[in-house]
Amino acid sequence: MTYNETLTYLYEQLPMFQKVGAAGFKKGLGNTEALVAAMGHPERRFRAVHVAGTNGKGSSSNLLAAVLQAAGYRVGLYTSPHLREFTERIRLNGQELPADYLVNWVAKWRPLFDEIEPSFFEMCVALAYCYFADSQVDIAIVEVGLGGRLDSTNIITPLVSLITNISFDHQALLGNTLPEIAAEKAGIIKPGVPAIVSQSQPEVLSVFEKVAREAAAPLTFADQQYQVELAVPTRPESTSQLLNISRSGAEYLEKLELSLIGEYQLLNVPGVLAVLDELRQQGFSIPETAVREGFRHTRKLTGFRGRWTVLGQRPLVICDTGHNEAGLRLVMAQLSRIPKQQLHIVLGVVNDKDVTKMLTLLPTEAMYYFCQANIPRALPATELAQRAAAVGLHGTAYGPVMAAVRAARAAATAEDVVFIGGSTFVVAEVEELYSE
């Protein structure tokens, strides 16, 4: 098969959670274990960091990969979903999975897939693990897809596990309370393997303590060790932010430049630094210069896109992939502090979220441009407009993402702000994102 035929096979033959929702999610690790067993257990042939959490796991994974690359290591990075191209999910030192590797891998193992009938995500994990093993990576950063305990990635025994934070998302699959969701995320904690939690949240702290105690896994709440604050206020048009970081009350890193500029990144930094500390204790050489270079050049080193990205000035145009209650709350708080005459919001969501709860977090004074991403899960723009109107948000339904983006840009004056978001899949279709 050609590359495009291979992608068509992946998408059409196998369920894909990102496109169809819960129907594409298979609980249990049996299929993944059967795949890697037939493939010679590639997951045992590389060292890894495993990263779970509701929000922040993608940013934390990319920060870790960037720092380790800057330290001179050969680094694999597995994240999901992709924005534009499937090969973005699997990277080696920032370079996407080669198309010919994908084509040859699918051709080689297609009889096995016909026998086991794995989900799309189970195949993706097996593919990543084979590629990392074949590429002889020094270390791989592996981001959980959904949950943790039953996520397909959870067949590795990592050097250290990182859990970023816990908030409401995918309740139908993970549980309806924060402790239930935390228990699923805590499922990546392995016997004797150090576990780090970025944020000590009172509602779920005891869940992690219990799981870690039962697994005899050393547990660290990173925000109790690291304190992070802005060195100077970040201007809306800035492409980086400066941080002052203390460790156990003492100055640690002054004026650390971070190229990821969402204010919510300050919540991710303690967990990243604690993981780097743990890796140092396990023999990795990660000097301060590598930390500074990795933080300063994350997007360049790993190809990371879509988190609080400034796409234009006058009007200021920003996109962000935050798509659940906690993520949107932080994004809207940062937006509210930007001086502007009028806020224009290009908004699209998927149909299996708590849409009404998300809409109630949005400002009623903004002008809305409702859209729908080109995936089956997208809530139709007209229905989104109706549901938004019911909670006092008013605008126009445009359908395609770029039609809504163009309308918002045309309506905005130089002193206005245009925000594009509500879903990863909306941001993925913003053309400017790929020329920044």
DATAHU-V822733 format. One record per backbone hydrogen bond with DSSP energy under -0.5 kcal/mol. NH is the residue of the N-H (numbers start at 1). CO is the residue of the C=O. E is the energy in kcal/mol with one decimal. If there is no record, write none. Layout:
NH:CO:E + NH:CO:E
//
This chain:
6:2:-2.5 + 7:3:-2.3 + 8:4:-2.3 + 9:5:-2.2 + 10:6:-2.3 + 11:7:-2.8 + 12:8:-2.8 + 13:9:-2.3 + 14:10:-1.0 + 17:24:-0.6 + 19:16:-1.3 + 20:16:-2.8 + 21:17:-2.5 + 23:20:-0.6 + 24:21:-2.5 + 25:22:-1.9 + 26:24:-0.6 + 27:25:-0.6 + 28:150:-0.5 + 33:29:-2.7 + 34:30:-2.3 + 35:31:-2.5 + 36:32:-2.6 + 37:33:-1.9 + 38:34:-1.9 + 39:35:-1.3 + 40:37:-1.2 + 41:36:-3.6 + 44:41:-1.4 + 45:42:-2.1 + 49:140:-2.4 + 50:160:-1.8 + 51:142:-2.7 + 52:162:-3.0 + 54:165:-2.7 + 60:56:-2.6 + 61:57:-2.2 + 62:58:-2.3 + 63:59:-2.5 + 64:60:-2.5 + 65:61:-2.4 + 66:62:-2.5 + 67:63:-2.4 + 68:64:-2.3 + 69:65:-2.4 + 70:66:-2.4 + 71:67:-1.5 + 72:69:-1.9 + 73:68:-2.3 + 75:73:-0.8 + 76:139:-2.3 + 77:91:-2.1 + 78:141:-2.8 + 79:77:-0.5 + 79:89:-2.2 + 88:85:-2.2 + 89:86:-1.9 + 90:87:-1.0 + 91:77:-2.4 + 92:95:-2.4 + 93:75:-3.1 + 95:92:-2.1 + 97:87:-1.5 + 97:90:-1.8 + 102:98:-1.7 + 103:99:-2.4 + 104:100:-2.4 + 105:101:-2.5 + 106:102:-2.5 + 107:103:-2.2 + 108:104:-2.3 + 109:105:-2.0 + 110:106:-1.0 + 113:109:-2.0 + 114:110:-2.3 + 115:111:-1.4 + 116:112:-2.7 + 117:113:-2.8 + 120:15:-2.5 + 123:119:-2.0 + 124:120:-2.2 + 125:121:-2.3 + 126:122:-1.9 + 127:123:-2.6 + 128:124:-2.6 + 129:125:-2.6 + 130:126:-2.3 + 131:127:-2.5 + 132:128:-2.7 + 133:129:-2.1 + 134:130:-2.9 + 135:131:-2.1 + 136:133:-1.0 + 137:132:-1.7 + 138:74:-2.4 + 139:74:-1.5 + 140:47:-2.1 + 141:76:-2.8 + 142:49:-3.0 + 142:140:-0.6 + 143:78:-2.6 + 143:141:-0.6 + 144:51:-3.2 + 148:146:-0.6 + 149:184:-2.2 + 151:148:-0.9 + 154:151:-2.1 + 155:153:-1.5 + 156:153:-1.1 + 158:156:-0.6 + 159:48:-3.2 + 160:48:-0.7 + 161:194:-2.4 + 162:50:-3.1 + 163:196:-2.7 + 164:52:-2.5 + 173:170:-1.6 + 174:170:-2.3 + 175:171:-2.4 + 181:177:-2.3 + 182:178:-3.0 + 183:179:-2.0 + 184:180:-1.4 + 185:181:-2.2 + 186:182:-3.1 + 187:184:-1.1 + 188:185:-1.6 + 189:186:-2.0 + 192:215:-2.1 + 193:190:-1.9 + 194:159:-0.5 + 195:218:-3.4 + 196:161:-2.8 + 197:220:-2.9 + 198:163:-2.5 + 199:164:-0.9 + 201:199:-1.2 + 202:200:-0.5 + 204:201:-1.7 + 205:201:-1.5 + 207:204:-0.7 + 208:204:-1.5 + 209:205:-2.0 + 210:206:-2.3 + 211:207:-2.3 + 212:208:-2.6 + 213:209:-2.2 + 214:210:-2.4 + 215:211:-1.6 + 216:212:-0.5 + 216:213:-1.0 + 217:212:-2.7 + 218:216:-0.5 + 220:195:-2.2 + 222:197:-2.5 + 222:220:-0.8 + 223:198:-0.8 + 224:221:-1.7 + 225:222:-1.5 + 226:222:-2.8 + 227:246:-2.5 + 229:244:-2.1 + 231:242:-2.9 + 232:242:-0.7 + 235:233:-0.5 + 238:235:-2.0 + 241:258:-2.4 + 243:256:-2.4 + 244:229:-3.1 + 245:253:-2.9 + 246:227:-2.3 + 247:250:-3.0 + 248:225:-3.4 + 250:247:-1.9 + 252:245:-2.4 + 253:245:-2.0 + 256:243:-3.1 + 257:255:-0.6 + 258:241:-3.2 + 259:257:-0.5 + 259:295:-2.7 + 261:259:-0.7 + 265:262:-2.1 + 266:263:-1.8 + 267:264:-1.6 + 268:264:-0.5 + 268:265:-1.0 + 269:265:-1.6 + 270:266:-0.6 + 272:268:-1.8 + 273:269:-2.6 + 274:270:-2.3 + 275:271:-2.1 + 276:272:-2.2 + 277:273:-2.1 + 278:274:-2.1 + 279:275:-2.6 + 280:276:-2.2 + 281:277:-2.0 + 282:278:-1.1 + 283:280:-1.9 + 284:279:-2.4 + 286:284:-0.8 + 290:287:-0.7 + 291:287:-1.6 + 292:288:-2.7 + 293:289:-2.4 + 294:290:-2.9 + 295:291:-2.4 + 296:292:-2.1 + 297:293:-2.1 + 298:295:-0.6 + 301:297:-2.7 + 302:298:-2.6 + 303:299:-2.0 + 308:306:-0.7 + 309:319:-2.5 + 310:308:-0.5 + 311:309:-0.6 + 311:317:-3.3 + 312:317:-1.1 + 316:416:-1.5 + 317:312:-2.2 + 318:418:-2.8 + 319:309:-2.1 + 320:420:-1.9 + 321:306:-1.1 + 328:324:-3.1 + 329:325:-2.1 + 330:326:-1.7 + 331:327:-2.0 + 332:328:-2.9 + 333:329:-1.8 + 334:330:-1.9 + 335:331:-2.4 + 336:332:-2.2 + 337:333:-0.7 + 337:334:-0.9 + 338:335:-1.6 + 339:337:-0.5 + 341:415:-1.7 + 344:342:-0.5 + 344:417:-3.0 + 345:367:-3.2 + 346:344:-0.5 + 346:419:-3.3 + 347:345:-0.7 + 347:369:-1.7 + 348:421:-1.6 + 351:377:-3.4 + 353:350:-1.1 + 355:353:-1.8 + 358:354:-2.0 + 359:355:-2.7 + 360:356:-1.8 + 361:358:-1.4 + 362:359:-1.6 + 366:363:-1.0 + 367:343:-2.5 + 368:394:-1.5 + 369:345:-2.5 + 370:396:-2.3 + 371:347:-2.6 + 372:399:-2.8 + 375:373:-1.9 + 377:19:-0.7 + 378:375:-1.5 + 379:349:-2.4 + 384:380:-2.6 + 385:381:-2.4 + 386:382:-1.8 + 387:383:-2.4 + 388:384:-2.5 + 389:385:-2.3 + 390:386:-1.4 + 391:388:-1.4 + 392:389:-1.6 + 393:388:-2.5 + 394:392:-0.5 + 396:368:-1.8 + 398:370:-3.3 + 398:396:-0.5 + 399:370:-0.8 + 400:398:-0.9 + 404:400:-1.7 + 405:401:-2.5 + 406:402:-2.6 + 407:403:-1.8 + 408:404:-2.3 + 409:405:-2.5 + 410:406:-2.2 + 411:407:-1.8 + 412:408:-1.6 + 416:413:-1.7 + 417:342:-2.3 + 418:316:-3.0 + 419:344:-3.3 + 420:318:-2.3 + 421:346:-2.5 + 422:322:-0.8 + 427:423:-1.8 + 428:424:-2.1 + 429:425:-0.5 + 429:426:-1.3 + 430:427:-1.9 + 431:429:-0.8 + 433:430:-1.3 + 434:431:-1.6 + 435:432:-1.7 + 436:432:-0.7
//
